[in-house]
């Protein structure tokens, strides 16, 4: 939700829900993360330049299942998240309704996890102390789009690609102890991530009168150790 304060400046509030699921141990284990986010945003549009900024707080509710021999260890925990995002871009008209947009993005994420423990596996349950983690990333990229007029609607397909760089820790450790030996804490890899990755995507937007728009997007991240793919659809109404 937003309001145009003066020409070229829009202020508002953004919120949303996300669900992330991971399966491991050949599908016998899983982790579900339910996330709610809310925060203010600012948008500047002084053609051909645009700037978007956002700060949001997120609340995570995480439930996991881990196979242990002939039983299953389960857990539930909470995490708090601070998210900051900044994007600056410049559009370049290439003619024939084709527009190029070089852009740069920056993102800061801090997660604070409460202490928690597993249940259901006796002495093999794991207990985790409170912990925090930080990620700072940038993306340098280029987006191309072309518009078509279709029966009173504007159809705009676009493609984009970029280079993503992580400035934070790419090899975090997770500390834990077995319930049967709480004094013997150990550390294990929390999952190595790539310092540099390729970002890419494609989408299509259908815009109508009175600020109506429908869009579908495919976005991906690819690196030497990890890849992520996402498909999203959206509806936008502007009053």
C-alpha positions as a Markdown table, in Angstrom:
| # | Residue | x | y | z |
|---|---|---|---|---|
| 1 | Unk | 0.0 | 0.0 | 0.0 |
| 2 | Unk | 1.4 | 3.4 | -0.9 |
| 3 | Unk | 0.6 | 7.0 | -1.6 |
| 4 | Unk | 2.2 | 9.5 | -4.0 |
| 5 | Unk | 3.4 | 12.3 | -1.7 |
| 6 | Unk | 4.7 | 14.6 | -4.5 |
| 7 | Unk | 5.5 | 13.9 | -8.2 |
| 8 | Unk | 8.2 | 11.3 | -8.3 |
| 9 | Unk | 8.0 | 10.2 | -4.7 |
| 10 | Unk | 5.8 | 7.4 | -3.3 |
| 11 | Unk | 5.8 | 6.3 | 0.4 |
| 12 | Unk | 4.0 | 3.2 | 1.7 |
| 13 | Unk | 3.9 | 0.0 | 3.6 |
| 14 | Unk | 4.7 | -3.4 | 2.3 |
| 15 | Unk | 3.9 | -6.8 | 3.9 |
| 16 | Unk | 3.7 | -10.4 | 2.9 |
| 17 | Unk | 3.8 | -14.1 | 3.8 |
| 18 | Unk | 6.3 | -16.7 | 2.5 |
| 19 | Unk | 6.6 | -20.4 | 2.9 |
| 20 | Unk | 9.9 | -22.3 | 2.4 |
| 21 | Unk | 10.3 | -26.1 | 2.5 |
| 22 | Unk | 13.4 | -28.2 | 2.4 |
| 23 | Unk | 13.5 | -32.0 | 2.2 |
| 24 | Unk | 16.6 | -34.0 | 3.2 |
| 25 | Unk | 17.7 | -37.5 | 4.2 |
| 26 | Unk | 16.2 | -38.8 | 0.9 |
| 27 | Unk | 12.9 | -37.3 | 1.7 |
| 28 | Unk | 12.6 | -38.7 | 5.2 |
| 29 | Unk | 13.4 | -35.4 | 6.9 |
| 30 | Unk | 12.0 | -31.9 | 6.2 |
| 31 | Unk | 12.0 | -28.3 | 7.4 |
| 32 | Unk | 9.2 | -25.8 | 7.0 |
| 33 | Unk | 9.7 | -22.1 | 7.4 |
| 34 | Unk | 6.7 | -19.8 | 7.6 |
| 35 | Unk | 7.6 | -16.1 | 7.4 |
| 36 | Unk | 5.6 | -12.9 | 7.9 |
| 37 | Unk | 7.1 | -9.6 | 6.9 |
| 38 | Unk | 6.0 | -5.9 | 7.4 |
| 39 | Unk | 7.8 | -2.6 | 6.9 |
| 40 | Unk | 7.9 | 0.8 | 5.2 |
| 41 | Unk | 9.1 | 1.5 | 1.6 |
| 42 | Unk | 10.1 | 4.5 | -0.5 |
| 43 | Unk | 10.1 | 4.8 | -4.3 |
| 44 | Unk | 11.7 | 7.6 | -6.3 |
| 45 | Unk | 10.9 | 7.9 | -10.0 |
| 46 | Unk | 12.6 | 10.7 | -11.8 |
| 47 | Unk | 12.8 | 9.3 | -15.4 |
| 48 | Unk | 15.1 | 7.9 | -16.5 |
| 49 | Unk | 16.2 | 7.1 | -12.9 |
| 50 | Unk | 14.4 | 5.1 | -10.2 |
| 51 | Unk | 15.3 | 4.2 | -6.7 |
| 52 | Unk | 13.5 | 1.8 | -4.4 |
| 53 | Unk | 14.2 | 1.3 | -0.7 |
| 54 | Unk | 12.6 | -0.9 | 2.0 |
| 55 | Unk | 13.1 | -1.9 | 5.6 |
| 56 | Unk | 11.1 | -4.8 | 7.0 |
| 57 | Unk | 10.8 | -7.0 | 10.1 |
| 58 | Unk | 10.1 | -10.7 | 9.6 |
| 59 | Unk | 8.9 | -13.3 | 12.1 |
| 60 | Unk | 9.8 | -16.9 | 11.3 |
| 61 | Unk | 8.1 | -20.1 | 12.6 |
| 62 | Unk | 10.2 | -23.1 | 11.7 |
| 63 | Unk | 9.2 | -26.8 | 12.2 |
| 64 | Unk | 11.6 | -29.6 | 11.4 |
| 65 | Unk | 11.6 | -33.4 | 11.3 |
| 66 | Unk | 14.8 | -35.5 | 11.4 |
| 67 | Unk | 15.0 | -39.3 | 11.1 |
| 68 | Unk | 16.9 | -41.0 | 13.9 |
| 69 | Unk | 17.1 | -44.8 | 13.4 |
| 70 | Unk | 13.6 | -46.0 | 13.8 |
| 71 | Unk | 12.1 | -42.8 | 15.2 |
| 72 | Unk | 11.9 | -39.1 | 14.3 |
| 73 | Unk | 13.2 | -36.1 | 16.1 |
| 74 | Unk | 10.9 | -33.0 | 15.8 |
| 75 | Unk | 11.4 | -29.4 | 16.7 |
| 76 | Unk | 9.8 | -26.0 | 16.5 |
| 77 | Unk | 11.6 | -22.7 | 16.9 |
| 78 | Unk | 11.2 | -19.0 | 16.1 |
| 79 | Unk | 13.5 | -16.4 | 14.4 |
| 80 | Unk | 13.4 | -12.7 | 14.1 |
| 81 | Unk | 14.6 | -11.0 | 10.9 |
| 82 | Unk | 15.7 | -7.5 | 9.9 |
| 83 | Unk | 15.7 | -6.9 | 6.2 |
| 84 | Unk | 17.0 | -3.9 | 4.3 |
| 85 | Unk | 16.8 | -3.5 | 0.5 |
| 86 | Unk | 18.0 | -0.8 | -1.9 |
| 87 | Unk | 17.7 | -0.8 | -5.7 |
| 88 | Unk | 18.8 | 1.9 | -8.2 |
| 89 | Unk | 18.3 | 1.8 | -12.0 |
| 90 | Unk | 18.4 | 3.8 | -15.1 |
| 91 | Unk | 16.2 | 3.1 | -18.2 |
| 92 | Unk | 17.6 | 3.5 | -21.7 |
| 93 | Unk | 15.2 | 3.7 | -24.7 |
| 94 | Unk | 16.6 | 1.6 | -27.5 |
| 95 | Unk | 13.7 | 2.3 | -29.9 |
| 96 | Unk | 10.9 | 0.0 | -31.3 |
| 97 | Unk | 9.4 | -0.1 | -27.8 |
| 98 | Unk | 12.5 | -1.9 | -26.4 |
| 99 | Unk | 13.9 | -0.6 | -23.1 |
| 100 | Unk | 17.2 | -1.5 | -21.4 |
| 101 | Unk | 17.6 | -1.1 | -17.6 |
| 102 | Unk | 21.0 | -1.4 | -16.0 |
| 103 | Unk | 20.5 | -1.7 | -12.2 |
| 104 | Unk | 22.3 | -2.3 | -8.9 |
| 105 | Unk | 20.7 | -3.9 | -5.8 |
| 106 | Unk | 21.9 | -4.2 | -2.2 |
| 107 | Unk | 20.4 | -6.3 | 0.6 |
| 108 | Unk | 21.1 | -6.8 | 4.3 |
| 109 | Unk | 19.5 | -9.6 | 6.3 |
| 110 | Unk | 20.0 | -10.4 | 10.0 |
| 111 | Unk | 18.5 | -13.5 | 11.6 |
| 112 | Unk | 18.2 | -13.9 | 15.4 |
| 113 | Unk | 17.2 | -17.5 | 16.4 |
| 114 | Unk | 15.9 | -18.4 | 19.8 |
| 115 | Unk | 17.3 | -21.4 | 21.7 |
| 116 | Unk | 15.4 | -24.6 | 21.1 |
| 117 | Unk | 15.5 | -28.4 | 21.4 |
| 118 | Unk | 14.2 | -31.5 | 19.6 |
| 119 | Unk | 11.8 | -34.1 | 21.0 |
| 120 | Unk | 10.9 | -37.6 | 20.1 |
| 121 | Unk | 14.3 | -39.2 | 19.9 |
| 122 | Unk | 15.3 | -39.5 | 23.6 |
| 123 | Unk | 19.1 | -39.0 | 24.2 |
| 124 | Unk | 19.6 | -38.5 | 20.5 |
| 125 | Unk | 17.6 | -35.2 | 20.5 |
| 126 | Unk | 19.6 | -32.1 | 19.7 |
| 127 | Unk | 19.6 | -28.9 | 21.8 |
| 128 | Unk | 20.6 | -25.7 | 20.0 |
| 129 | Unk | 21.7 | -22.5 | 21.7 |
| 130 | Unk | 20.5 | -19.1 | 20.6 |
| 131 | Unk | 22.3 | -17.8 | 17.5 |
| 132 | Unk | 22.4 | -15.1 | 14.9 |
| 133 | Unk | 23.6 | -14.7 | 11.3 |
| 134 | Unk | 24.1 | -11.9 | 8.9 |
| 135 | Unk | 24.1 | -11.7 | 5.1 |
| 136 | Unk | 25.1 | -8.7 | 2.9 |
| 137 | Unk | 24.7 | -9.1 | -0.8 |
| 138 | Unk | 24.8 | -7.0 | -4.0 |
| 139 | Unk | 23.5 | -7.6 | -7.5 |
| 140 | Unk | 24.8 | -5.8 | -10.6 |
| 141 | Unk | 22.6 | -6.6 | -13.6 |
| 142 | Unk | 20.8 | -5.6 | -16.8 |
| 143 | Unk | 17.1 | -6.0 | -17.7 |
| 144 | Unk | 15.5 | -5.8 | -21.2 |
| 145 | Unk | 11.8 | -5.4 | -22.0 |
| 146 | Unk | 9.6 | -4.8 | -25.0 |
| 147 | Unk | 6.0 | -3.7 | -25.0 |
| 148 | Unk | 3.1 | -4.6 | -27.3 |
| 149 | Unk | -0.4 | -3.2 | -27.5 |
| 150 | Unk | -3.0 | -6.0 | -27.4 |
| 151 | Unk | -6.7 | -5.1 | -27.5 |
| 152 | Unk | -6.4 | -2.2 | -25.1 |
| 153 | Unk | -3.9 | -3.9 | -22.9 |
| 154 | Unk | -0.1 | -3.5 | -22.8 |
| 155 | Unk | 1.8 | -6.8 | -22.9 |
| 156 | Unk | 5.4 | -6.5 | -21.7 |
| 157 | Unk | 7.8 | -9.5 | -21.6 |
| 158 | Unk | 11.2 | -9.0 | -20.0 |
| 159 | Unk | 14.4 | -10.9 | -19.3 |
| 160 | Unk | 17.2 | -10.0 | -17.0 |
| 161 | Unk | 20.6 | -11.3 | -15.7 |
| 162 | Unk | 23.2 | -10.2 | -13.2 |
| 163 | Unk | 26.1 | -11.0 | -10.9 |
| 164 | Unk | 25.4 | -11.6 | -7.2 |
| 165 | Unk | 28.1 | -11.2 | -4.5 |
| 166 | Unk | 27.9 | -12.3 | -0.9 |
| 167 | Unk | 30.0 | -10.2 | 1.5 |
| 168 | Unk | 29.1 | -12.1 | 4.7 |
| 169 | Unk | 30.1 | -15.6 | 6.0 |
| 170 | Unk | 29.7 | -18.3 | 3.3 |
| 171 | Unk | 30.5 | -21.2 | 5.6 |
| 172 | Unk | 28.5 | -20.7 | 8.8 |
| 173 | Unk | 28.6 | -23.2 | 11.7 |
| 174 | Unk | 25.6 | -24.6 | 13.6 |
| 175 | Unk | 26.3 | -25.4 | 17.3 |
| 176 | Unk | 24.4 | -28.1 | 19.1 |
| 177 | Unk | 24.6 | -30.8 | 21.8 |
| 178 | Unk | 22.9 | -34.1 | 22.3 |
| 179 | Unk | 20.3 | -34.2 | 25.1 |
| 180 | Unk | 22.1 | -37.2 | 26.5 |
| 181 | Unk | 25.4 | -35.2 | 26.7 |
| 182 | Unk | 24.5 | -31.5 | 27.1 |
| 183 | Unk | 28.0 | -30.6 | 28.3 |
| 184 | Unk | 29.6 | -31.8 | 25.0 |
| 185 | Unk | 28.6 | -29.1 | 22.5 |
| 186 | Unk | 29.9 | -29.5 | 18.9 |
| 187 | Unk | 29.7 | -27.5 | 15.7 |
| 188 | Unk | 28.7 | -28.7 | 12.2 |
| 189 | Unk | 28.5 | -26.9 | 8.9 |
| 190 | Unk | 25.4 | -24.9 | 8.3 |
| 191 | Unk | 25.7 | -25.3 | 4.6 |
| 192 | Unk | 28.3 | -23.7 | 2.4 |
| 193 | Unk | 27.1 | -21.1 | 0.0 |
| 194 | Unk | 28.7 | -19.5 | -3.0 |
| 195 | Unk | 30.5 | -16.2 | -2.7 |
| 196 | Unk | 29.5 | -15.3 | -6.3 |
| 197 | Unk | 26.4 | -16.5 | -8.2 |
| 198 | Unk | 24.6 | -15.8 | -11.4 |
| 199 | Unk | 21.1 | -14.3 | -11.2 |
| 200 | Unk | 18.7 | -14.5 | -14.0 |
| 201 | Unk | 15.0 | -14.4 | -14.8 |
| 202 | Unk | 12.2 | -13.8 | -17.3 |
| 203 | Unk | 8.6 | -12.5 | -16.9 |
| 204 | Unk | 5.6 | -11.2 | -18.6 |
| 205 | Unk | 3.2 | -8.4 | -17.5 |
| 206 | Unk | -0.2 | -7.5 | -18.8 |
| 207 | Unk | -1.3 | -4.0 | -17.9 |
| 208 | Unk | -4.8 | -2.6 | -18.3 |
| 209 | Unk | -6.7 | 0.6 | -17.5 |
| 210 | Unk | -7.1 | 2.0 | -13.9 |
| 211 | Unk | -3.8 | 0.5 | -12.8 |
| 212 | Unk | -4.7 | -3.1 | -13.3 |
| 213 | Unk | -1.8 | -5.5 | -14.0 |
| 214 | Unk | -1.3 | -9.3 | -14.0 |
| 215 | Unk | 2.2 | -10.8 | -14.1 |
| 216 | Unk | 4.1 | -14.1 | -14.0 |
| 217 | Unk | 7.8 | -14.4 | -13.3 |
| 218 | Unk | 10.5 | -17.0 | -13.3 |
| 219 | Unk | 13.7 | -16.2 | -11.3 |
| 220 | Unk | 16.8 | -18.2 | -10.7 |
| 221 | Unk | 20.2 | -18.2 | -8.9 |
| 222 | Unk | 23.0 | -20.5 | -9.9 |
| 223 | Unk | 26.4 | -21.1 | -8.4 |
| 224 | Unk | 29.0 | -23.8 | -7.9 |
| 225 | Unk | 27.4 | -25.4 | -4.8 |
| 226 | Unk | 23.8 | -24.2 | -4.8 |
| 227 | Unk | 21.0 | -23.3 | -7.2 |
| 228 | Unk | 17.5 | -21.9 | -6.5 |
| 229 | Unk | 14.6 | -21.5 | -8.8 |
| 230 | Unk | 11.3 | -19.7 | -8.2 |
| 231 | Unk | 8.0 | -19.2 | -10.1 |
| 232 | Unk | 5.6 | -16.4 | -9.0 |
| 233 | Unk | 2.3 | -14.9 | -10.2 |
| 234 | Unk | 0.9 | -11.6 | -9.1 |
| 235 | Unk | -2.1 | -9.2 | -9.4 |
| 236 | Unk | -1.7 | -5.4 | -9.0 |
| 237 | Unk | -4.4 | -2.8 | -8.5 |
| 238 | Unk | -3.5 | 0.9 | -8.3 |
| 239 | Unk | -6.1 | 3.4 | -7.0 |
